[in-house]
């Protein structure tokens, strides 16, 4: 597959990843190479990755963080910053983030702020990170249970997508990443949505092409609006309620935490219903989206009490302006609408629809 040029970086695929990564190391001659992994990628991905990296005489240090969204915190950043300092990282050092969305988000933020910025490279190992988290330069960490409240937009030098790493993923992580691919179809390309919701017509060899197409969609949006002043907001479809749901289930001990894609799938179903009330989305397309998402994602019980707290969490959404919660909704599949204002009454109605 051809590489994809972003505004400030390049996305490479499979064997080309290691050719270009090694060329970058030879050309730029970093003073040291640091590899950030989590406990899972340390065991399942790092050995294979190190076999392919040609560092020559350059020292390579591996830094390991715990895996899981609950560790995407400023405290973990502090530990990584301190490790970089202890190992004498300087502005010519290179940080390689080998992991899922938590590692690429947090590692990108660490690199963007250490000594006011050192170069970094993302090697995403989860489907979610390949199609979403590692592309576009959004870096950051959570503030308590509030998603991605602290961060900067700063692209790495390279994104390297080696889809063989997907062999290390459990099924639920693959499903989680699939939610973002479905979203790309809903906000940008109806034909792509139709392909994704009829996977029975495909086989595993088609996965690389579907990932590639998802990256193409995200890159087109991000290239046109890198700072999220307008068009890039469409990537937040399903995320206004989805992030609030994810935060709520992460924060409450009596709830089983949801993976990002599981929460976003719920958010997309709720916001699709809202689209019929606000934007004129047809009942036919509501039914199509409902059926398409529930082919892959199971429903989750959300009680009336849960709903009230989730609605309260909407005040922290990053798209808000002047205290008003702004949604991305759909006029039709592939036709999003920005900055939609929705009443709490309608949101509760959407939860009733979801429960039914």
C-alpha positions in Angstrom: 0.0 0.0 0.0 1.2 3.5 -0.8 2.2 5.8 2.1 -0.1 8.6 3.1 1.2 12.1 3.6 -0.3 14.1 6.4 0.3 17.8 7.1 3.7 17.2 8.9 4.2 13.4 8.8 3.9 10.3 6.7 2.0 7.1 7.4 3.7 3.9 6.3 2.3 0.4 6.1 3.6 -3.1 7.0 7.2 -3.9 5.7 7.7 -0.3 4.5 7.3 0.8 8.2 10.7 -0.6 9.1 12.5 0.5 5.9 11.4 4.1 6.5 11.9 4.0 10.3 15.5 2.7 9.8 16.1 5.3 7.1 14.9 8.0 9.5 17.3 6.8 12.2 20.2 6.7 9.9 19.5 10.1 8.5 18.7 12.0 11.7 21.1 10.2 14.0 19.2 10.7 17.2 21.4 10.9 20.4 19.4 8.1 22.0 16.3 6.1 21.2 13.5 5.6 23.8 10.7 3.2 23.3 7.5 3.6 25.3 5.5 0.4 25.8 2.8 -0.8 28.1 2.8 -4.1 30.0 1.1 -5.9 27.1 3.1 -4.5 24.2 6.3 -5.1 26.2 5.5 -8.8 26.1 3.7 -9.3 22.8 5.0 -6.6 20.4 8.4 -5.3 21.6 10.5 -8.4 20.8 9.3 -8.5 17.2 9.7 -4.7 16.8 13.3 -4.7 18.1 14.2 -7.4 15.6 13.3 -5.0 12.8 14.9 -1.8 14.1 18.4 -1.0 13.1 19.8 1.4 15.7 23.5 0.8 15.0 25.6 2.4 17.8 22.7 4.4 19.2 21.6 3.5 22.7 18.1 2.1 23.0 16.2 2.4 26.3 12.7 0.8 26.9 10.3 2.5 29.2 7.2 0.5 30.4 3.9 1.9 31.7 0.9 0.0 33.0 -1.7 -0.8 30.4 -5.3 0.5 30.5 -7.2 3.8 30.1 -7.1 4.4 33.9 -3.3 4.9 33.6 -3.6 7.7 31.0 -2.7 10.3 33.6 -0.4 13.1 34.3 1.2 11.0 37.0 2.3 8.4 34.5 3.6 11.3 32.3 5.7 12.5 35.2 7.2 9.1 35.6 8.1 9.0 31.9 9.5 12.6 32.0 11.7 11.6 35.0 12.9 8.5 33.2 13.9 10.5 30.2 15.8 12.9 32.4 17.5 10.1 34.3 18.6 8.5 31.0 20.0 11.9 29.9 17.5 12.4 27.0 18.2 15.6 25.1 16.5 17.5 22.3 18.0 15.2 19.7 16.6 12.1 21.4 13.8 10.1 19.7 10.8 8.7 21.4 9.0 5.7 19.7 5.5 4.9 21.1 4.8 1.2 20.6 1.2 0.5 21.7 -2.4 1.3 21.5 -4.2 4.6 21.8 -3.2 5.2 25.5 0.5 4.8 24.7 0.4 6.9 21.5 -1.7 9.7 23.1 0.4 9.8 26.3 3.7 9.2 24.6 3.0 11.9 22.0 2.2 14.4 24.8 5.3 13.5 26.8 7.5 14.0 23.7 5.7 17.3 22.8 6.4 18.7 26.2 9.8 17.3 27.3 12.4 20.0 26.8 9.6 21.9 24.9 9.5 19.1 22.4 11.5 16.2 21.1 10.7 14.1 17.9 8.5 11.1 18.3 7.2 8.3 16.1 4.0 6.3 16.6 3.8 2.6 16.0 0.2 1.7 16.8 -0.5 -1.9 17.8 -4.3 -1.8 18.2 -6.9 -1.4 15.6 -8.2 1.7 17.4 -4.8 3.3 17.4 -4.2 2.4 13.7 -7.3 4.0 12.4 -7.7 6.9 14.9 -5.6 7.6 17.9 -2.1 7.6 16.2 -3.1 9.8 13.2 -3.7 13.5 13.3 -1.4 14.7 16.1 -3.8 14.8 19.0 -1.9 13.9 22.1 -2.8 14.1 25.8 -4.1 12.5 29.0 -7.2 12.3 31.0 -8.0 14.6 33.9 -9.4 12.1 36.5 -12.2 10.4 34.6 -12.6 13.2 32.1 -11.3 12.1 28.7 -8.4 13.9 27.0 -8.7 17.2 28.9 -5.0 17.9 28.9 -2.9 17.8 25.7 -1.6 19.4 22.6 -1.9 18.9 18.9 1.5 18.0 17.5 2.2 15.3 14.9 5.0 12.8 15.2 7.5 12.3 12.4 6.2 8.9 11.2 3.2 6.7 11.9 4.0 3.1 11.2 1.1 0.7 10.8 2.1 -2.9 10.9 -1.1 -4.8 10.8 0.6 -8.1 11.9 0.5 -6.6 15.4 -3.3 -7.1 15.3 -2.6 -10.8 15.8 -1.8 -10.0 19.4 -5.2 -8.4 20.2 -8.1 -10.0 22.0 -11.4 -9.9 20.2 -12.9 -7.1 22.3 -10.0 -4.8 21.4 -10.6 -5.5 17.7 -14.3 -4.7 18.1 -13.4 -1.5 20.0 -11.4 -0.2 17.0 -14.1 -1.2 14.6 -16.3 1.5 16.1 -14.1 4.3 14.8 -14.1 2.7 11.4 -17.9 2.7 11.4 -17.9 6.3 12.5 -15.6 7.2 9.5 -18.3 5.7 7.2 -21.1 7.5 8.9 -19.5 11.0 8.8 -17.8 10.8 5.4 -18.5 7.9 3.1 -21.8 5.9 2.8 -20.2 3.3 0.5 -17.5 2.7 3.1 -20.2 2.3 5.8 -22.0 -0.2 3.6 -18.9 -2.3 3.1 -18.2 -2.3 6.9 -21.7 -3.4 7.7 -21.6 -6.3 5.3 -18.3 -8.0 6.3 -19.8 -11.4 5.5 -18.9 -10.5 1.9 -15.2 -10.0 2.7 -12.4 -12.1 4.2 -9.5 -11.3 6.5 -7.3 -10.3 3.6 -9.5 -7.2 3.1 -8.7 -5.8 6.5 -5.6 -4.0 5.4 -7.5 -2.2 2.7 -10.3 -1.2 5.1 -7.7 0.2 7.6 -6.0 2.1 4.8 -9.3 3.6 3.7 -10.1 4.6 7.3 -6.8 6.4 7.6 -7.4 8.1 4.3 -10.7 9.5 5.5 -9.3 10.7 8.8 -6.3 12.3 7.1 -8.5 14.2 4.6 -10.5 15.7 7.5 -7.4 16.5 9.6 -5.4 18.0 6.8 -8.2 20.4 6.0 -8.7 21.4 9.6 -5.6 20.5 11.7 -6.6 22.6 14.8 -10.2 21.5 14.9 -11.8 24.9 14.2 -14.4 23.5 11.9 -14.5 20.3 9.7 -12.4 18.2 12.1 -15.2 18.4 14.6 -17.1 15.8 12.5 -14.7 13.2 13.9 -16.4 13.7 17.2 -19.7 12.1 16.1 -20.8 9.7 18.8 -18.1 11.1 21.1 -20.1 13.8 23.0 -22.3 11.2 24.7 -19.8 8.4 24.1 -17.0 10.0 26.1 -19.3 10.9 28.9 -20.5 7.3 29.1 -16.9 6.1 29.0 -15.9 8.4 31.8 -18.9 7.5 33.9 -18.3 3.7 33.6 -14.6 4.2 34.3 -15.2 6.3 37.4 -17.8 4.1 39.2 -16.6 1.0 41.0 -19.9 -0.7 40.6 -19.7 -0.5 36.8 -17.7 -2.6 34.4 -15.4 -0.2 32.5 -16.2 0.1 28.8 -13.5 0.1 26.1 -13.5 3.3 24.1 -15.2 1.8 21.0 -17.9 0.2 23.1 -18.8 3.5 24.6 -18.6 5.3 21.2 -20.9 2.7 19.7 -23.5 3.6 22.3 -22.8 7.3 21.7 -23.4 6.8 17.9 -26.7 5.1 18.5 -27.9 7.9 20.8 -26.7 10.6 18.6 -28.2 9.0 15.5 -31.6 9.1 17.2 -31.0 12.8 18.1 -30.2 13.3 14.4 -33.7 12.3 13.5 -35.1 14.9 15.8 -32.7 17.8 15.1 -31.3 17.2 11.5 -34.0 15.4 9.7 -32.2 12.0 9.5 -34.7 9.6 8.0 -36.3 6.7 9.9 -34.9 4.4 7.2 -31.3 5.5 7.8 -31.9 5.4 11.6 -32.9 1.7 11.3 -29.9 1.0 9.0 -27.4 2.6 11.4 -29.1 0.9 14.4 -28.9 -2.5 12.7 -25.4 -2.0 11.4 -23.9 -1.1 14.8 -25.8 -3.8 16.8 -24.4 -6.4 14.4 -21.1 -5.9 16.3 -21.9 -4.3 19.6 -24.0 -5.6 22.4 -26.3 -3.3 24.4 -25.3 -2.1 27.8 -27.7 -1.3 30.6 -27.8 2.4 31.5 -30.2 3.2 34.3 -32.1 6.5 34.8 -29.7 7.4 37.6 -26.8 6.7 35.3 -28.3 8.9 32.6 -28.5 12.0 34.9 -24.9 11.8 35.8 -23.8 11.2 32.2 -25.7 14.3 31.1 -24.0 16.3 33.9 -20.6 15.1 32.5 -21.4 16.7 29.1 -20.4 20.1 30.5 -16.8 19.0 30.1 -16.9 18.1 26.4 -14.2 19.9 24.5 -16.5 21.1 21.7 -18.6 23.2 24.1 -18.6 26.9 23.6 -19.8 29.6 26.1 -21.3 26.9 28.3 -23.4 25.3 25.5 -23.0 21.7 24.7 -22.4 21.2 20.9 -23.1 17.9 19.2 -22.1 16.6 15.8 -25.2 15.0 14.3 -26.2 13.5 10.9 -28.5 14.8 8.2 -27.8 11.6 6.3 -25.2 8.8 6.2 -22.0 10.6 5.0 -23.5 14.1 5.7 -22.7 15.4 9.2 -23.8 18.7 10.7 -21.8 20.6 13.3 -22.6 22.6 16.4 -26.1 21.1 17.1 -27.7 22.1 20.4 -29.8 19.4 22.0 -32.1 19.7 25.1 -31.7 17.3 28.0 -35.2 16.2 27.4 -34.3 14.9 24.0 -31.1 13.2 25.3 -33.3 11.3 27.9 -35.6 10.4 25.0 -32.6 9.0 23.1 -31.7 6.9 26.1 -35.2 5.5 26.1 -34.8 4.7 22.4 -31.5 2.9 23.1 -33.1 0.9 26.0 -36.0 -0.2 23.8 
